[in-house]
Amino acid sequence: MAKKKRLNQGQQRRMRANAQKRLKQTDAFEWSDDQLGAAEDGVVVSRFGQHADIQAADGAGEIVRCNIRRSISSLVTGDEVRWRRGHESHSGIKGVIEAVQERRSQLERPDYYDGLKAIAANIDQVIVVSALKPEFSSDIIDRYLVAIEATGLTPILLLNKIDLFDAAQRTHIEPILDEYRALGYAILTASSHSEDGLEELKAQLHHKTSVFVGQSGVGKSSLVNALLPDIQAETKIVSENSGLGQHTTTTARLYPLPDGGRLIDSPGIREFQLWHLEAEQVTDGFRELRNLQGLCKFRDCKHQSDPGCAFIAALKQGSISKRRYQSYLRILQSMEQNRPTRHIPPH
């Protein structure tokens, strides 16, 4: 296979300039008041650059693609908005979003280029989806839990593709799941193929706004298809060559649930960094460590080999698990290694 040619800085600048030029051309039309109808309430189904798809807040009616007013600085899936329909459509654009309601909640992830980046807004709970393929990673689950705990949202752990499990794999994973259960985390299991666990999942989603998060390839979009068979979100299998998940969902999308509630399917990730948080926030994100803060002998305790460390004492007593403790240390280490050199305000 031929080696992919790297673009030099000048070529990269020209590509970015051309992309911005195309965006301006597609967004050149400006609506005047007499071309627009009365203001309506809606919710963002999905966003695409300078445009977004809007639907009525109750999930009824058509999905309308709209321009976004330049005065709106942030807009993500799940945002509740005020918009106006155009009397005529222009290049498929049928209206304009004029204002965004204050968010009740949001889930964010750090981005090296954009700083903190919202994933979804106005959500009640976050469903962390994991599976055997591409791999079962308790480290990624722990990272998501830290981020979710920092927002005050409710995390739910969902183990997907359980039809692929054999006895040895269950023996490996069940003790890890038991650790999460002991900490008070709700755990669901499901399979879009065998339909096991789907009724329990539907009950958990009932009358709530939920977002699926997790690695690429763990089957989030397949679960959407199983829950909403008329939707048929795009899915792909995990690569047999690399074992890595493929990014089938490229932008977060909201689906109204027939029995009440909303479900947001978010793009998959290969890793989830937490360098936007302070060390104390990471500790707070570990429920078993939260109440141990401030109990160490020394204020600058690194929680490793320091004398009088409350964390080490709890580990020796068996009140915290070795796996979770090591996961905590890896997160702290990665925060320093991966923190961007330019300043981004902490969460």
N, C-alpha and C positions, 0 to 999 in steps of 0.2 A: 504494500500500500504506500502511495506517495506521501511524503511528509507534508503536512499542511503548512503553507507559507505564512509567516507572521507579517502583519501589516506594520509599517513604520508609523511614527507619530504623526507625520503629515497626512498619510492616507487615513489614519483613524480620525483625525480632525475633519477631513473632507467628508468622510462618511457620516459623522455626527452632524455636520452642517447641512448635508443633503437631506438627512432624516428630519431635521428641524424645519427645513424648507418645505418638505412634503406635508408635514403636520400643519404648517401655516396655510398651505394651499387648500387642504381639506377642511380647515376650520375658518376659511376666509369669509364665509357668509355670516353676517351679523343680523340677528333678529331685531326688528323694531317693535314697539309696544302694540302698534295696530296690526301686526302680523301674528299676534299671539292671543290665545284664549285666556280664560280665567285661571288663577293659580289652583293647583291641585296638590294633594299629598301623595307621596309615593315612597318606595324603598328601592335602593340600588341593588339590582340583580347581579350586575357585573360591570366592571370598568375596562375601557379600552383606550388608553391614551387620553385624548381630549374629549372622548365621548363615553357615555355610560348608558346601559340598558336600565329602564325604570319600569316598575309595575306598581299597581295599586297596593297599598299597605296590607290589604287582606288577601293578596295573592290572586285576586280575580282580575279578569280582563287581559288585554293584550300587553305584550312587552314592547315598550317604545324606546327607540334609540334617540338620545338627546345630546346636544352640545352641553358643555360645562362652562358656565360663566368664568371669565378669567379671575374674578374676585374670589373664587372658591379655591382655597389653598390645599385642602386635603379632602379626598372623596374615596371611599372604599366600599366594598360589598357589605350590605347591611345598614348603610347610612340611611336615615329617614330624611327626605328632602321635600322642598316645595319646588314644583316645576310647572311650566306652562306649555301647552300644546300649540304647535304652529297651525295656522289655517291651511297651509300647504307644506308638503315635505320638500326637502332640498337634499338631493343625493342620498336619500334614505334616512336623513335626519328629520325627525318629526316634532321636536320640541327643544326646550332649553331648561337646564337646571339652574335655578336662581339662588337658592339658599339651602344650607344644611342645618338640620336640627342638632342641638347639643347631644353628644353621644353619652349614653348611659354607661357604656363600657366599651373597651376595645382590647384586642390582642395584638401585640407588637412583636416584631423580630428585628434584630440589628442588621443593617446592610452597610457594607463597606463604602458604598458610594452615596447613599441617601441618608445615612444615620439611622435613627429609629424609623421603622416602616410599619405602619398599621397593616394587619392582615384582614381583619374583619371588625365590624362595629356592632354595638347593641346586641351582644350575645349574652346568653345566660350560662352556658356550659361549654366546655371544650372536650371533645372526644378524641383522645390520643390513641390512634390506630397503630397497632404493630402486628407483625406476622413472622412466620419462619422465613419467608422469602420477601425481600432480598436477604434479610437476616433479622433475628430477634435481638435487639440492642436495648438492654436495660439502661445503658448510659444515655441514649437519646431520650428514653422515657423520663429519666431523672431530670434532664435538661428542660424538657417541656414542663414538667411539674414545677420546677423552680420558677419558670416564666409565668405560669398560670397562677401560682400562689401569690406572686408579686402583684397580680391584677385584682385579686379577690374573687375571681371567677371559680366555678365549680369544675374540677377535672374529673373525667371518667376515663378509665382505661379499658380499651377494647382490643381483645386478642382475636384477630381475623384469620381466615383460612384454616380453621381447626379441623377440617376434613383431611388435611395433609399431615396431621400429627400422628406419629407412631408412639409406642409405649416408652421408648428411650427418650424421645423428645419431651414427652409429658413429664417424665421423671426429672429432667433438667429444668424445665420452666416452672413447674408447679411450686417449688420452694420459693422462687423469686416472686411469683404472684402472691404467695402467702405473706411475704414481707409487706407487700403493698396493702393487702387486706388488713393486716395487723395495725397499719398506720391509719386506717379508716377510709382508704380509697375504694370506691365502687369499681368492680371489675365485671365486664361483660365478655362473652365469647360468641363468635358468630362465624358463619360461612355463607357467602353469597352463592356458592355452588350447591351445597346441600340444603341451604336455607335454615340450618340450625341457628338458633339464637335470634332470629330476626324479629320474632314477636316481642321478646324481652327488650331488644333495641328500640323497637317502635314505641314501647311503653316509656322508655327513658327519654325519647325525643318529644313525647306528647306535650303540646302547648308550651314548648320552650323554643328559643332560638339557639341552635347548636352549630358548632363548626367542627368539621373533621380535620385533624392535623396528623402528620406523620411522615415517615420516609416515602420516597418515590417507590411505587411498586407494591405497597402493602395492601392494595385493594380498596382504597377509599371510593373511587368512582364505580367500582363493581358493586359496592354496598349501596351506593346511590341508585344504581340500576335495579338492584334487588328490592329496594324499598319503594322505588318509583318506576315500575317497569315501562311506563309510557315515555320516560325521559330519554333513556339510552345515552348516558354520558359516555364520552370516548374513553376506551380502556385499551391497555396493552399488557402483554405478559412480561414478567421479569426476564431480562436478557439471559439466555442460557450460557452465553460465552463469558460475560463479565460478572453475572450474578447480581448486577445492580438494577435498581428500578428505573424505569423510563418516565420522564416527565410528561404525562398525558394531559393533566390539567394545568394549563399555563396561566390562568388567572382565576381567582376565587369566584365562585358562582353560587347564588342563592336559589334554593328550591322550596316553594311552599309545600307543606305536608298536608295530605288530604284530611287527616283527622285533627288538624290544628298544630301550629308551630312552623318553624322554618329550619332548613338545614343548609349549611354553607359547606361546599366542598372546596378545599384550598389546595394550591399546588404542592406537590411533594417536595421534600428536601433530602439532601444526602447527609447534612450535618446541621446542627442548630447551636449557634454560639450565644454566649451570655455576657459578652464583654461590656454591655451597656449597663450592667448592674454593679452595685457595690458589693464587697465581700459579705457585709452584714445581711444584705438582701438574699444572697445565695444561702447563707445559713438559715435565714427565716424560711426559705423555700424547702428545707428539709425538716419536716414536722418533728422528727425525733431529736433534732439538734436545737430547735428553736428555744426551748426552755433552758438549755445548757449555756447559752451565751451569758457572759459575765461571771461565770462560776470558776473559771480557770484562775490559777494562782497569780499569773502575770497577765497584765492587760494586753501585751503585744504577743500573746500566745499564738503560735502558728498551727496548733492542733496536730502536731506530728510527734516529735520526740521531746517536747517541752515538759519539764517537771511540773507536776501539779495541774496537768491538763484535764479538764472535766470530760472532754470528748474521749480521751484515751481511757479514762477510768470507766466510762459508760461502756466502751467497747470491751474492756476486760470483764466487766460484769455481765455482758451479754444483752444489755438493754438496747443497744443499737447493732445493726448487722455490719459485718466486715465489708460486704459488697457495697452497701450504701455509703459507708464511711470512705472507702476508697474512691467511689464515684464522686463524692463531695470534694476530695482532694484533687482529683483530676480536673474537675470544673474550675476550681480556683487557679490551678496551674495554667489551664488553657486560656483563662481570661487574661492573664498577663502576657502569654505568648502571642495571642491573636488580637489584642487590643490595637486598633488603628493608631497611627502616629498623629493624625490630625485630631483636634479636640472635638469630641461629640459629648454633649451634656449627659450625665448619668440619668437613668430612669428615676 
